[in-house]
Amino acid sequence: MVATLWIFFAAVIYLLGVVFAIEAIMKARTPTGAIAWSLALASFPFLSVPLYLVLGRNRFQGMVEAYQENAEDIDRLYAEVTEALDAQRAPPSGLGDARRAIGALSGLDVVAGNFAELLINGEATFESILAGIGEARDYVLVQFYTIRDDKLGRRLQEALLERARAGVDVRVLYDDIGSLGLPRRYCSELESAGAKARSFKPDQGRRNRFQQNFRNHRKIVVVDGRVGWVGGHNVGDEYLGHNPKLTPWRDTHVRLEGPMVTQLQLVFFSDWYWAARELPTLNWTPRAASNGGIPGMVVPFAPTHVHETASLFFVAALNLARKRAWISAPYFVPDEAVMKALKLAALRGVDVRIVTTGTNDSLLVYFAAYHYIMALSGLGIRFYAYSPGFLHEKTLLVDDHVSSIGTANFDNRSFRLNFELTAVLLDEAFAEKMETMFENTIDHCKVLDPEALKSKGLGWQLAVNFCRLLSPIL
């Protein structure tokens, strides 16, 4: 009897392996991903079938059904907000033809009258955020991929508790996987003071039980609809440089005022609605900052879209470059489209520089990056590894006027699986600050020579290529 059950179980697993392999071939977003999954499912079904159930889905499901529950109210709100933002629309900007494409991907447009403050590293970022929360009068919206119950996490909690007890509407959203160690007590203490805390819950709905591979990687803070923050930092002591292995931690955030904050709030609103099925009452009147003259826009990326929004955004931005394209990201695992855009930029004579981390927190992605660095050899692209500690920022500088500070890494997960966003600022003075920041970071980097990497030993080369093969399903 036991043998019969085992044979039946094995037959089911092998059959599922074949079925899922066919599905991967038909639906995987990249040829490499299709090949990797189909080979694994056909060769090792007992291991790969469970993995495919969790990791194999390539588009987030359930958003349409969630929207339909309150379609009339949501449509009315979005129509009002869109009309208000249209009145703040900026004249022709430095994005050129890419403005229309990026606008079509994001559903948003370039708005005028913004102020932006560059925040370099954790102390500057969290001093600004905590001070801003302390000034809240109506509401505070907080969203992070990771919130830890450590010193920084408790500083944030204390600031939110103080505002909640003062009658301010406080809402906190976090990712289930990114905040896996967050104790229930942390949120219950917020709730007891009148705040609302929710996890993103990607697996809502019976058909979405295995949807854990999708992460909400966004980092958003909005106060009263007037001031907002976005960038690379999460809430944890390591972001202040308190992890011995990863110290010093190098990261970047931006503080915003003006109509871009309304756009940022729209992104939070969408994520909160998915998590809580609530339509919070917020300030939807965009106002130009008193000291702001910067055109810009918030660009959200999501696995709910038909098109790969993050990848296409970076392709559009790189195609704009005529003078320079400087990129900083901890994980450099670009897809084929971004690789071609990088090659074309270099062939046009653009000064392409790529800054990545010299200290890893993910060995597979860290090794995979070297494959792509070597593949871009001979083009004059300059590569740098931040050597003092861990570089986590996600920034882009194109020519003398286009700056991007956001949450998206240069990897398959950010391009296709994560909810991400970036703030795009079109201003020469702000770009000068970005240039100085890049140069200061590069001063602490080790130069990577792609040609020298090719001469490394066979074991190292095998590790790099093995990790590269796994990168589409990481």
LINDA-V244548 format. One record per pair of residues at least 6 apart in sequence whose ideal C-beta (glycine too) atoms are under 7 Angstrom apart, sorted by the first residue. I is the first residue (numbers start at 1). J is the second residue. Records with the same first field share a line. If there is no record, write none. Layout:
# LINDA-V244548
I->J / J
This chain:
# LINDA-V244548
13->45 / 46 / 49
14->45
16->45 / 49
17->41 / 42 / 45 / 48 / 49
20->41 / 49 / 52 / 56
21->37 / 38 / 41 / 42
24->34 / 37 / 38 / 41 / 56
25->34 / 38
27->58
28->34 / 37 / 58
29->58 / 308 / 416
30->335 / 472
32->472
33->472 / 473
36->469 / 472 / 473
37->52 / 56 / 473
40->48
41->48 / 49 / 52
53->210
54->210 / 212 / 213
55->213 / 473
57->210 / 211 / 213
58->416
59->303
60->211 / 214 / 303 / 304
61->207 / 208 / 211
62->204 / 205 / 208
63->274 / 304
65->205
66->273 / 274
67->74
69->277
70->279
73->279
80->284
81->262 / 266 / 284
84->284 / 285 / 286
85->111 / 259 / 262 / 263 / 286
88->111 / 112 / 113 / 259 / 286 / 288
89->109 / 110 / 111
90->110 / 111 / 112 / 295
93->99 / 110 / 295 / 426
94->401 / 402 / 426
95->102 / 110 / 320 / 426
96->320
98->316 / 317 / 319 / 320
99->110
101->316
102->299 / 313 / 316
103->109
105->307 / 309 / 312 / 313
106->299 / 300
108->263 / 297 / 298
109->297
110->295 / 296 / 297 / 426
111->259 / 260 / 295 / 296 / 297
112->288 / 295
113->258 / 259 / 288 / 289 / 292 / 293
114->256 / 257 / 258 / 259 / 260 / 289 / 292 / 294 / 296
115->257 / 258 / 289 / 291 / 292 / 294
116->254 / 256 / 294 / 296 / 425 / 430
117->254 / 255
118->254 / 433 / 434 / 437
119->125 / 128 / 231 / 252 / 253 / 254 / 255
120->252 / 437
121->250 / 251
122->233 / 239 / 240 / 241 / 249 / 251
123->240
125->231 / 233 / 253
126->152
128->229 / 255
129->221 / 229
130->155 / 159
132->223 / 227
133->140 / 159 / 160 / 163 / 223
134->159
135->223
136->163 / 168 / 223 / 224
137->168 / 224
138->168 / 169 / 224 / 283
139->168 / 169 / 224 / 282
140->160 / 163 / 168 / 170 / 223
141->171 / 220 / 221 / 222 / 265 / 268
142->160 / 171 / 172 / 221
143->173 / 218 / 219 / 220 / 268 / 271
144->174 / 219 / 234 / 235
145->175 / 178 / 215 / 216 / 217 / 218 / 219 / 234
146->178 / 179 / 234 / 235 / 236
147->153 / 174 / 179 / 182 / 235
148->181 / 182 / 235 / 236 / 237
149->182 / 183 / 186
150->236 / 237
151->237
152->235 / 236 / 237 / 239 / 240
153->235 / 236
156->235
157->186 / 189 / 190
160->170 / 172 / 190 / 195
161->189 / 190 / 193
163->170
164->170 / 190 / 193 / 194 / 195
165->193
170->195 / 196
171->196 / 272 / 280
172->190 / 195 / 197
173->198 / 200 / 271 / 272 / 275
174->182 / 199
175->200 / 215 / 216 / 217
176->199 / 200 / 201 / 202
177->212 / 215
178->215
187->197
190->197
191->197
198->275 / 276
199->275
200->216 / 271 / 275
201->275
202->211 / 212 / 214
203->209 / 211 / 212
213->417
214->303 / 417
215->417 / 418
216->271 / 419
217->407 / 414 / 418 / 419 / 420
218->267 / 271 / 407 / 419 / 420 / 421
219->230 / 231 / 233 / 234 / 407
220->230 / 264 / 267 / 268
221->228 / 229
222->228 / 261 / 264 / 265 / 268
224->283
225->261 / 262 / 265 / 282 / 283 / 284
226->257 / 261
227->255 / 257 / 261
228->256 / 261 / 264
229->253 / 255
230->253 / 254 / 264 / 405 / 406 / 421 / 423
231->252 / 253 / 254 / 405
232->251 / 252 / 253 / 392 / 393 / 394 / 407
233->239 / 251 / 253
237->243
238->246 / 249
239->249 / 251
241->247 / 248 / 249
246->359 / 361 / 389 / 390
247->389
248->388 / 389
249->389 / 390 / 392
250->386 / 389 / 390 / 391 / 392 / 393 / 441
251->392 / 393
252->393 / 395 / 405
254->405 / 423
256->264 / 423
257->289 / 292
258->288 / 289 / 292
259->286 / 288
260->296 / 297 / 298 / 423
262->284 / 286
263->297 / 298
264->298
265->282
267->298 / 300 / 421
269->282
271->419
272->278 / 280
273->279
294->425 / 427 / 430
295->426
296->423 / 424 / 425 / 426
297->424
298->421 / 423
299->313 / 421 / 422 / 424
300->421
301->309 / 310 / 313 / 408 / 420 / 421
302->309 / 419
303->416 / 417
308->415 / 416
310->408 / 414 / 415 / 420
311->335 / 337 / 338 / 415
314->338
315->337 / 338 / 341
317->396 / 398 / 402 / 404
318->325 / 341 / 342 / 345
319->341
320->398 / 402
321->345 / 350 / 398 / 399
322->350 / 399
323->350 / 351 / 399 / 400
324->350 / 351 / 397 / 399
325->345 / 350 / 352 / 398
326->353 / 397 / 438
327->354 / 355 / 396 / 410
328->355 / 391 / 393 / 395 / 438 / 441
329->356 / 394 / 409 / 410
330->356 / 357 / 391 / 392 / 409
331->365 / 369 / 409 / 410 / 411
332->354 / 356 / 369 / 372 / 373 / 410
333->365 / 368 / 369 / 372 / 410 / 411 / 412 / 471
334->342 / 372 / 410
335->412 / 415
339->372 / 375
342->352 / 376 / 381
343->376 / 379
345->352
346->352 / 379 / 380 / 381
347->379
352->381
353->382 / 384
354->381 / 383
355->384 / 386 / 391 / 441 / 442 / 445
356->369 / 385 / 391
357->385 / 386 / 390 / 391
358->385 / 386 / 387 / 446
359->389 / 390
360->366
361->390
364->467 / 470 / 474
365->411 / 471 / 474
367->463 / 464 / 467
368->467 / 468 / 471
370->453 / 464
371->464 / 465 / 468
373->383 / 448 / 450 / 453
374->450 / 453 / 454
376->450
377->450 / 451
383->448 / 450
384->442 / 445 / 446 / 447 / 448
385->445 / 446 / 448
386->441 / 444 / 445
387->444 / 445 / 446
388->444
394->406 / 407 / 408 / 409
395->404 / 405 / 434
396->404
397->403 / 431 / 434 / 435 / 438
400->428 / 431
401->426 / 427 / 428 / 431
402->424 / 426
403->425 / 430 / 431 / 434
404->422 / 424
405->422 / 423
406->420 / 421 / 422 / 423
407->420 / 421 / 422
408->414 / 420 / 422
412->471 / 472 / 474
413->474
414->420
